[in-house]
Amino acid sequence: MKLESQILNNFFDILNKQGINYCVMNNYTEMPEVIPSDVDFAIEEKAFNKLDSLVFDLASKHNVVITQKIWHGYNKCAYILTPLNIGEYFWLQLDFFVDFCAKGYPKLLPIESMLSDKVSYKNFYTPKSSIEVLFVLQRRIFKRDMKIKHLKILYNLYIQDEDMIKEELLNMFGSSLGETLTKVILNKNLTLFNKNLDLLEIKLKHISISNFNFKYYFLQIKRVIYRLMYPTGLSIAFVGNNTFEQEQLIAKIDNVISGSFHGTLKIKPTNLFSYLFVDYITIVWAKITKKKVYITIDLKNWKGVSLWILQNIYFIKPDLVFFNSDQKINKLTHLLLKKQSDRTAKHFFNILSPTSKK
């Protein structure tokens, strides 16, 4: 079993042993042996409030680090774990939420519904089929990306408990749209779904508004402050005489560490002026929005004083600067991941974060 599967498998055992109420909401059929995407946990609020401790202890036990902690929504937080010394791609992202929400859609599914009558599967729990159908449908509606593979999943879930699931669809979406969704699922009819997508999106907005509470907006404001104070991305400058070689080096590094970050941006400023007045805000925003940023700098176009400024002025210097690096890839990836994990450690047990209780 791969390391990421061992860690996830052990995490399930920890949650079960501690009596934490949770379920895995998506893409779970081959877990923990195969992890096809990030792992979505619906989890009770009292456990969500202690996630920093839970995940920190898990990482320490398996000698891995947390490269990103991303508070990305109302009672939604993700953690990305990785070994410091890796020679190939590694990806283990644990996503947690209490009430299921999305951007612009507060509280689409309450936690009580998701955890009610949850089902034991291998050594972890999944939602009952009627809740999973609603969860999959809601995600595909607000993402506007329903595909045949999703319809097959919905169909297989639907035939497990047809009467209950149809009743849930009618209760949530109303008689007309509920009947339409039933036909979409039974006939795997992507055209019919897309034809009604605008109406479904409006209905989802209404469902969300009906569950509105002021705590959602208070926490969203608090989250914005937290994200501005603690950017979760990293900027890395590669300075040298041959930009082609630098870009090749970046590609080799990214092949290894891309699973340890949530997104990538590449910037190639021609000089200090371009860096400060064209690219800098883009770089800062990318770091706030979870990305790692590779900055390629050609020594031929940057004067010595410009490089001195880049290295020594606190507010504008990248988090890491590598000069004409001939170090081995594993050395560079270790330095990069160590830097990021040290920065992420400062986000833990912060009074602003809802996950910080011990």
C-alpha beads as a LAMMPS data file, in Angstrom:
LAMMPS data file: protein, C-alpha beads

358 atoms
357 bonds

1 atom types
1 bond types

-500.0 500.0 xlo xhi
-500.0 500.0 ylo yhi
-500.0 500.0 zlo zhi

Masses

1 110.0

Atoms # bond

1 1 1 0.000 0.000 0.000
2 1 1 1.400 3.420 -0.962
3 1 1 2.258 5.915 1.768
4 1 1 -0.701 8.180 1.008
5 1 1 -3.052 5.196 1.284
6 1 1 -1.431 4.119 4.554
7 1 1 -1.926 7.612 5.985
8 1 1 -5.566 7.807 4.890
9 1 1 -6.282 4.304 6.143
10 1 1 -4.790 5.172 9.517
11 1 1 -6.780 8.417 9.654
12 1 1 -10.016 6.478 9.228
13 1 1 -8.989 4.265 12.148
14 1 1 -8.181 7.319 14.294
15 1 1 -11.552 8.936 13.577
16 1 1 -13.349 5.676 14.395
17 1 1 -11.379 5.080 17.586
18 1 1 -12.111 8.590 18.846
19 1 1 -15.818 8.203 18.074
20 1 1 -15.853 11.162 15.679
21 1 1 -19.007 11.433 13.584
22 1 1 -18.080 11.759 9.899
23 1 1 -18.592 10.310 6.448
24 1 1 -16.651 10.383 3.160
25 1 1 -18.816 12.066 0.562
26 1 1 -17.274 11.481 -2.844
27 1 1 -15.129 9.141 -5.005
28 1 1 -14.676 6.675 -2.170
29 1 1 -15.279 3.282 -3.806
30 1 1 -11.581 2.347 -4.157
31 1 1 -10.331 4.125 -1.036
32 1 1 -8.050 3.837 0.808
33 1 1 -6.048 1.674 -1.621
34 1 1 -6.661 4.123 -4.481
35 1 1 -7.189 7.851 -3.870
36 1 1 -8.520 9.330 -7.132
37 1 1 -9.017 12.904 -5.899
38 1 1 -9.067 14.992 -2.752
39 1 1 -10.906 13.227 0.075
40 1 1 -14.153 14.989 1.077
41 1 1 -15.181 14.568 4.722
42 1 1 -18.488 15.729 6.163
43 1 1 -17.634 16.016 9.855
44 1 1 -19.381 17.076 13.049
45 1 1 -18.644 20.636 14.144
46 1 1 -16.943 19.816 17.444
47 1 1 -14.399 17.672 15.556
48 1 1 -14.023 20.287 12.800
49 1 1 -13.019 22.784 15.481
50 1 1 -10.113 20.496 16.469
51 1 1 -8.847 19.622 12.981
52 1 1 -5.490 21.347 13.421
53 1 1 -4.659 18.932 16.234
54 1 1 -6.025 15.882 14.435
55 1 1 -4.177 16.496 11.172
56 1 1 -0.984 17.728 12.827
57 1 1 -0.791 14.546 14.920
58 1 1 -1.523 12.412 11.842
59 1 1 1.285 14.065 9.868
60 1 1 3.758 13.709 12.744
61 1 1 2.926 10.030 13.169
62 1 1 3.756 9.289 9.516
63 1 1 6.763 11.603 9.289
64 1 1 5.159 13.858 6.680
65 1 1 4.495 17.604 6.705
66 1 1 1.513 19.814 5.943
67 1 1 2.359 22.074 3.029
68 1 1 -0.953 23.895 2.862
69 1 1 -3.844 24.574 5.192
70 1 1 -6.590 26.223 3.151
71 1 1 -9.616 27.709 4.915
72 1 1 -11.662 27.989 1.755
73 1 1 -15.248 28.465 2.844
74 1 1 -17.779 28.562 5.650
75 1 1 -16.688 25.737 7.967
76 1 1 -14.593 24.307 5.114
77 1 1 -10.892 23.609 5.452
78 1 1 -8.379 21.561 3.435
79 1 1 -4.983 20.159 4.410
80 1 1 -2.338 18.952 1.952
81 1 1 0.208 16.459 3.323
82 1 1 3.498 15.353 1.805
83 1 1 6.859 13.833 2.702
84 1 1 9.760 16.299 2.654
85 1 1 11.923 13.915 0.655
86 1 1 10.048 12.792 -2.431
87 1 1 11.332 11.677 -5.800
88 1 1 7.968 11.430 -7.523
89 1 1 4.495 12.949 -7.494
90 1 1 2.631 12.615 -4.170
91 1 1 -0.908 13.814 -3.484
92 1 1 -2.959 13.586 -0.321
93 1 1 -5.475 16.370 0.231
94 1 1 -8.022 16.062 3.031
95 1 1 -11.059 18.351 2.653
96 1 1 -13.424 18.868 5.593
97 1 1 -16.742 20.652 5.893
98 1 1 -19.579 20.817 8.373
99 1 1 -22.688 22.017 6.514
100 1 1 -22.128 21.576 2.787
101 1 1 -21.673 24.991 1.161
102 1 1 -20.170 26.474 -1.974
103 1 1 -19.217 29.958 -3.054
104 1 1 -22.484 31.892 -3.158
105 1 1 -24.424 28.893 -1.802
106 1 1 -24.403 28.815 2.020
107 1 1 -25.657 25.655 3.702
108 1 1 -26.961 23.513 0.863
109 1 1 -26.954 20.363 3.003
110 1 1 -26.918 20.478 6.818
111 1 1 -24.476 18.183 8.591
112 1 1 -27.315 16.416 10.404
113 1 1 -28.693 15.190 7.066
114 1 1 -25.317 14.025 5.757
115 1 1 -24.497 12.024 8.883
116 1 1 -27.993 10.614 9.443
117 1 1 -28.115 6.845 8.824
118 1 1 -24.566 6.868 7.421
119 1 1 -23.340 3.569 5.981
120 1 1 -20.313 1.510 7.056
121 1 1 -17.986 0.881 4.099
122 1 1 -14.654 -0.941 4.595
123 1 1 -13.151 0.851 7.619
124 1 1 -14.904 4.200 7.097
125 1 1 -18.389 5.662 6.656
126 1 1 -20.277 6.986 3.637
127 1 1 -23.634 8.785 3.394
128 1 1 -26.829 6.939 2.642
129 1 1 -27.674 6.825 -1.066
130 1 1 -30.448 9.452 -0.952
131 1 1 -28.083 12.045 0.567
132 1 1 -25.267 11.184 -1.816
133 1 1 -27.593 11.723 -4.791
134 1 1 -28.437 15.218 -3.513
135 1 1 -24.753 15.948 -2.842
136 1 1 -23.620 14.870 -6.326
137 1 1 -26.472 16.758 -8.008
138 1 1 -25.840 19.980 -6.095
139 1 1 -22.122 19.922 -6.963
140 1 1 -22.802 19.346 -10.640
141 1 1 -25.411 22.132 -10.710
142 1 1 -23.296 24.908 -9.195
143 1 1 -20.164 23.716 -11.037
144 1 1 -22.217 23.396 -14.251
145 1 1 -20.207 20.354 -15.313
146 1 1 -22.454 17.301 -15.311
147 1 1 -20.929 14.457 -17.356
148 1 1 -22.028 10.954 -18.307
149 1 1 -19.771 9.478 -15.604
150 1 1 -21.702 11.477 -12.986
151 1 1 -25.028 10.272 -14.378
152 1 1 -23.838 6.671 -14.105
153 1 1 -22.939 7.260 -10.454
154 1 1 -26.346 8.840 -9.831
155 1 1 -28.137 5.966 -11.572
156 1 1 -26.322 3.322 -9.501
157 1 1 -27.208 5.212 -6.333
158 1 1 -30.817 5.781 -7.406
159 1 1 -31.648 2.106 -7.955
160 1 1 -30.535 1.316 -4.390
161 1 1 -33.548 3.148 -2.905
162 1 1 -35.778 4.537 -5.655
163 1 1 -38.769 5.581 -3.541
164 1 1 -36.755 7.403 -0.889
165 1 1 -34.520 9.155 -3.416
166 1 1 -37.434 10.308 -5.551
167 1 1 -39.113 11.672 -2.427
168 1 1 -35.920 13.581 -1.505
169 1 1 -35.680 15.031 -5.024
170 1 1 -39.308 16.191 -4.946
171 1 1 -38.918 17.690 -1.474
172 1 1 -35.759 19.608 -2.367
173 1 1 -36.398 20.682 -5.959
174 1 1 -40.210 20.750 -6.127
175 1 1 -42.531 18.520 -8.133
176 1 1 -41.639 19.752 -11.639
177 1 1 -37.828 19.899 -11.335
178 1 1 -37.853 16.827 -9.072
179 1 1 -39.618 14.790 -11.779
180 1 1 -37.214 16.161 -14.389
181 1 1 -34.183 15.108 -12.337
182 1 1 -35.696 11.653 -11.874
183 1 1 -35.911 11.307 -15.675
184 1 1 -32.370 12.676 -16.066
185 1 1 -31.022 10.016 -13.697
186 1 1 -33.049 7.027 -14.915
187 1 1 -32.320 7.774 -18.591
188 1 1 -28.804 9.151 -18.022
189 1 1 -30.047 12.113 -20.060
190 1 1 -27.326 14.770 -20.133
191 1 1 -29.208 16.905 -22.680
192 1 1 -32.286 17.154 -20.442
193 1 1 -30.105 18.137 -17.475
194 1 1 -28.320 20.885 -19.402
195 1 1 -31.642 22.148 -20.807
196 1 1 -32.891 22.730 -17.241
197 1 1 -29.568 23.822 -15.727
198 1 1 -30.472 27.515 -15.368
199 1 1 -33.709 26.648 -13.543
200 1 1 -31.864 24.177 -11.316
201 1 1 -29.269 26.807 -10.454
202 1 1 -31.995 29.300 -9.488
203 1 1 -33.652 26.645 -7.336
204 1 1 -30.347 25.897 -5.630
205 1 1 -29.983 29.607 -4.822
206 1 1 -33.429 29.589 -3.225
207 1 1 -32.579 26.505 -1.162
208 1 1 -29.412 28.205 0.004
209 1 1 -31.182 31.471 0.901
210 1 1 -33.777 29.570 2.920
211 1 1 -30.952 28.199 5.076
212 1 1 -29.343 31.643 5.505
213 1 1 -27.845 32.693 8.833
214 1 1 -25.711 35.680 9.839
215 1 1 -22.993 33.446 11.257
216 1 1 -22.118 32.461 7.676
217 1 1 -21.306 36.048 6.681
218 1 1 -19.458 36.789 9.910
219 1 1 -17.200 33.783 9.376
220 1 1 -16.668 34.708 5.726
221 1 1 -15.378 38.156 6.747
222 1 1 -13.152 36.539 9.365
223 1 1 -11.892 34.081 6.738
224 1 1 -10.932 36.888 4.336
225 1 1 -8.897 38.571 7.081
226 1 1 -7.204 35.263 7.901
227 1 1 -6.359 34.522 4.252
228 1 1 -4.856 38.003 3.796
229 1 1 -2.763 37.644 6.953
230 1 1 -1.647 34.107 6.151
231 1 1 -1.209 33.556 2.387
232 1 1 -1.091 29.847 1.676
233 1 1 0.989 29.995 -1.518
234 1 1 4.733 30.320 -2.088
235 1 1 6.858 32.372 -4.513
236 1 1 10.139 30.929 -5.830
237 1 1 12.535 32.887 -8.043
238 1 1 15.057 31.128 -10.291
239 1 1 17.864 33.502 -11.323
240 1 1 20.309 32.530 -14.069
241 1 1 21.858 33.166 -17.468
242 1 1 19.819 30.641 -19.425
243 1 1 16.040 30.931 -19.139
244 1 1 15.503 27.746 -21.157
245 1 1 17.487 25.725 -18.608
246 1 1 15.662 27.474 -15.760
247 1 1 12.303 26.577 -17.258
248 1 1 13.401 22.957 -17.693
249 1 1 14.468 22.896 -14.045
250 1 1 11.118 24.340 -12.970
251 1 1 9.287 21.678 -15.001
252 1 1 11.291 18.885 -13.335
253 1 1 10.635 20.297 -9.868
254 1 1 6.932 20.782 -10.578
255 1 1 6.538 17.193 -11.751
256 1 1 7.520 16.165 -8.223
257 1 1 5.849 18.768 -5.998
258 1 1 2.704 19.792 -7.889
259 1 1 0.584 17.510 -5.695
260 1 1 1.852 19.336 -2.605
261 1 1 0.254 22.634 -3.639
262 1 1 -3.127 23.822 -4.836
263 1 1 -2.354 25.370 -8.209
264 1 1 0.610 26.921 -10.047
265 1 1 1.468 30.236 -11.683
266 1 1 4.525 30.991 -13.823
267 1 1 5.851 34.551 -14.199
268 1 1 8.733 35.812 -16.334
269 1 1 9.365 39.526 -15.526
270 1 1 11.767 41.191 -17.952
271 1 1 13.224 43.577 -15.325
272 1 1 12.622 45.039 -11.865
273 1 1 10.117 47.596 -13.179
274 1 1 8.059 44.853 -14.799
275 1 1 8.237 42.790 -11.606
276 1 1 7.106 45.657 -9.360
277 1 1 4.476 47.326 -11.530
278 1 1 3.124 44.539 -13.718
279 1 1 3.624 41.180 -12.008
280 1 1 3.881 41.850 -8.277
281 1 1 0.159 42.168 -7.481
282 1 1 -0.502 39.061 -9.587
283 1 1 2.098 37.152 -7.564
284 1 1 0.721 38.339 -4.219
285 1 1 -2.844 37.475 -5.220
286 1 1 -1.780 34.041 -6.458
287 1 1 -0.186 33.327 -3.072
288 1 1 -3.351 34.421 -1.274
289 1 1 -5.391 32.157 -3.537
290 1 1 -3.335 29.032 -2.766
291 1 1 -0.884 28.905 -5.682
292 1 1 2.859 28.399 -5.830
293 1 1 4.484 30.946 -8.140
294 1 1 7.599 30.256 -10.197
295 1 1 9.453 33.451 -11.180
296 1 1 12.054 33.139 -13.959
297 1 1 14.690 35.927 -13.925
298 1 1 17.242 36.386 -16.713
299 1 1 20.492 37.860 -15.345
300 1 1 21.176 39.536 -18.693
301 1 1 18.169 41.832 -18.228
302 1 1 18.481 42.496 -14.489
303 1 1 21.208 44.808 -13.222
304 1 1 23.051 44.054 -9.980
305 1 1 21.207 46.721 -8.003
306 1 1 17.887 45.248 -9.150
307 1 1 18.854 41.807 -7.867
308 1 1 20.005 43.349 -4.575
309 1 1 16.610 44.999 -4.170
310 1 1 14.844 41.736 -5.018
311 1 1 16.815 39.881 -2.350
312 1 1 16.836 42.463 0.436
313 1 1 13.611 44.499 0.412
314 1 1 11.314 42.483 2.671
315 1 1 7.967 43.325 1.116
316 1 1 8.930 42.496 -2.461
317 1 1 11.367 39.609 -2.237
318 1 1 10.193 36.113 -3.182
319 1 1 9.968 33.490 -0.444
320 1 1 12.872 31.592 -2.017
321 1 1 15.564 32.653 -4.498
322 1 1 17.799 30.135 -6.290
323 1 1 20.855 31.417 -8.237
324 1 1 22.229 29.424 -11.188
325 1 1 21.254 26.324 -9.281
326 1 1 23.161 23.179 -10.189
327 1 1 21.870 21.348 -7.116
328 1 1 20.082 18.037 -7.525
329 1 1 16.314 18.068 -7.913
330 1 1 15.743 16.219 -4.627
331 1 1 17.767 18.861 -2.763
332 1 1 15.775 21.709 -4.299
333 1 1 12.400 20.048 -3.680
334 1 1 13.380 19.388 -0.059
335 1 1 14.330 23.044 0.475
336 1 1 11.134 24.220 -1.170
337 1 1 8.804 21.894 0.729
338 1 1 10.599 22.611 4.018
339 1 1 10.148 26.350 3.511
340 1 1 6.461 25.934 2.737
341 1 1 5.784 23.546 5.625
342 1 1 7.513 25.919 8.070
343 1 1 5.334 28.781 6.836
344 1 1 2.191 26.660 7.059
345 1 1 3.016 25.630 10.634
346 1 1 2.473 29.262 11.659
347 1 1 -1.164 28.998 10.539
348 1 1 -1.922 26.268 13.063
349 1 1 -3.732 26.886 16.354
350 1 1 -4.410 30.485 15.319
351 1 1 -7.200 32.230 17.207
352 1 1 -8.779 33.423 13.959
353 1 1 -9.165 29.895 12.589
354 1 1 -12.249 27.798 13.504
355 1 1 -10.120 24.609 13.408
356 1 1 -7.657 25.658 16.091
357 1 1 -9.074 24.198 19.311
358 1 1 -6.963 21.576 21.072

Bonds

1 1 1 2
2 1 2 3
3 1 3 4
4 1 4 5
5 1 5 6
6 1 6 7
7 1 7 8
8 1 8 9
9 1 9 10
10 1 10 11
11 1 11 12
12 1 12 13
13 1 13 14
14 1 14 15
15 1 15 16
16 1 16 17
17 1 17 18
18 1 18 19
19 1 19 20
20 1 20 21
21 1 21 22
22 1 22 23
23 1 23 24
24 1 24 25
25 1 25 26
26 1 26 27
27 1 27 28
28 1 28 29
29 1 29 30
30 1 30 31
31 1 31 32
32 1 32 33
33 1 33 34
34 1 34 35
35 1 35 36
36 1 36 37
37 1 37 38
38 1 38 39
39 1 39 40
40 1 40 41
41 1 41 42
42 1 42 43
43 1 43 44
44 1 44 45
45 1 45 46
46 1 46 47
47 1 47 48
48 1 48 49
49 1 49 50
50 1 50 51
51 1 51 52
52 1 52 53
53 1 53 54
54 1 54 55
55 1 55 56
56 1 56 57
57 1 57 58
58 1 58 59
59 1 59 60
60 1 60 61
61 1 61 62
62 1 62 63
63 1 63 64
64 1 64 65
65 1 65 66
66 1 66 67
67 1 67 68
68 1 68 69
69 1 69 70
70 1 70 71
71 1 71 72
72 1 72 73
73 1 73 74
74 1 74 75
75 1 75 76
76 1 76 77
77 1 77 78
78 1 78 79
79 1 79 80
80 1 80 81
81 1 81 82
82 1 82 83
83 1 83 84
84 1 84 85
85 1 85 86
86 1 86 87
87 1 87 88
88 1 88 89
89 1 89 90
90 1 90 91
91 1 91 92
92 1 92 93
93 1 93 94
94 1 94 95
95 1 95 96
96 1 96 97
97 1 97 98
98 1 98 99
99 1 99 100
100 1 100 101
101 1 101 102
102 1 102 103
103 1 103 104
104 1 104 105
105 1 105 106
106 1 106 107
107 1 107 108
108 1 108 109
109 1 109 110
110 1 110 111
111 1 111 112
112 1 112 113
113 1 113 114
114 1 114 115
115 1 115 116
116 1 116 117
117 1 117 118
118 1 118 119
119 1 119 120
120 1 120 121
121 1 121 122
122 1 122 123
123 1 123 124
124 1 124 125
125 1 125 126
126 1 126 127
127 1 127 128
128 1 128 129
129 1 129 130
130 1 130 131
131 1 131 132
132 1 132 133
133 1 133 134
134 1 134 135
135 1 135 136
136 1 136 137
137 1 137 138
138 1 138 139
139 1 139 140
140 1 140 141
141 1 141 142
142 1 142 143
143 1 143 144
144 1 144 145
145 1 145 146
146 1 146 147
147 1 147 148
148 1 148 149
149 1 149 150
150 1 150 151
151 1 151 152
152 1 152 153
153 1 153 154
154 1 154 155
155 1 155 156
156 1 156 157
157 1 157 158
158 1 158 159
159 1 159 160
160 1 160 161
161 1 161 162
162 1 162 163
163 1 163 164
164 1 164 165
165 1 165 166
166 1 166 167
167 1 167 168
168 1 168 169
169 1 169 170
170 1 170 171
171 1 171 172
172 1 172 173
173 1 173 174
174 1 174 175
175 1 175 176
176 1 176 177
177 1 177 178
178 1 178 179
179 1 179 180
180 1 180 181
181 1 181 182
182 1 182 183
183 1 183 184
184 1 184 185
185 1 185 186
186 1 186 187
187 1 187 188
188 1 188 189
189 1 189 190
190 1 190 191
191 1 191 192
192 1 192 193
193 1 193 194
194 1 194 195
195 1 195 196
196 1 196 197
197 1 197 198
198 1 198 199
199 1 199 200
200 1 200 201
201 1 201 202
202 1 202 203
203 1 203 204
204 1 204 205
205 1 205 206
206 1 206 207
207 1 207 208
208 1 208 209
209 1 209 210
210 1 210 211
211 1 211 212
212 1 212 213
213 1 213 214
214 1 214 215
215 1 215 216
216 1 216 217
217 1 217 218
218 1 218 219
219 1 219 220
220 1 220 221
221 1 221 222
222 1 222 223
223 1 223 224
224 1 224 225
225 1 225 226
226 1 226 227
227 1 227 228
228 1 228 229
229 1 229 230
230 1 230 231
231 1 231 232
232 1 232 233
233 1 233 234
234 1 234 235
235 1 235 236
236 1 236 237
237 1 237 238
238 1 238 239
239 1 239 240
240 1 240 241
241 1 241 242
242 1 242 243
243 1 243 244
244 1 244 245
245 1 245 246
246 1 246 247
247 1 247 248
248 1 248 249
249 1 249 250
250 1 250 251
251 1 251 252
252 1 252 253
253 1 253 254
254 1 254 255
255 1 255 256
256 1 256 257
257 1 257 258
258 1 258 259
259 1 259 260
260 1 260 261
261 1 261 262
262 1 262 263
263 1 263 264
264 1 264 265
265 1 265 266
266 1 266 267
267 1 267 268
268 1 268 269
269 1 269 270
270 1 270 271
271 1 271 272
272 1 272 273
273 1 273 274
274 1 274 275
275 1 275 276
276 1 276 277
277 1 277 278
278 1 278 279
279 1 279 280
280 1 280 281
281 1 281 282
282 1 282 283
283 1 283 284
284 1 284 285
285 1 285 286
286 1 286 287
287 1 287 288
288 1 288 289
289 1 289 290
290 1 290 291
291 1 291 292
292 1 292 293
293 1 293 294
294 1 294 295
295 1 295 296
296 1 296 297
297 1 297 298
298 1 298 299
299 1 299 300
300 1 300 301
301 1 301 302
302 1 302 303
303 1 303 304
304 1 304 305
305 1 305 306
306 1 306 307
307 1 307 308
308 1 308 309
309 1 309 310
310 1 310 311
311 1 311 312
312 1 312 313
313 1 313 314
314 1 314 315
315 1 315 316
316 1 316 317
317 1 317 318
318 1 318 319
319 1 319 320
320 1 320 321
321 1 321 322
322 1 322 323
323 1 323 324
324 1 324 325
325 1 325 326
326 1 326 327
327 1 327 328
328 1 328 329
329 1 329 330
330 1 330 331
331 1 331 332
332 1 332 333
333 1 333 334
334 1 334 335
335 1 335 336
336 1 336 337
337 1 337 338
338 1 338 339
339 1 339 340
340 1 340 341
341 1 341 342
342 1 342 343
343 1 343 344
344 1 344 345
345 1 345 346
346 1 346 347
347 1 347 348
348 1 348 349
349 1 349 350
350 1 350 351
351 1 351 352
352 1 352 353
353 1 353 354
354 1 354 355
355 1 355 356
356 1 356 357
357 1 357 358
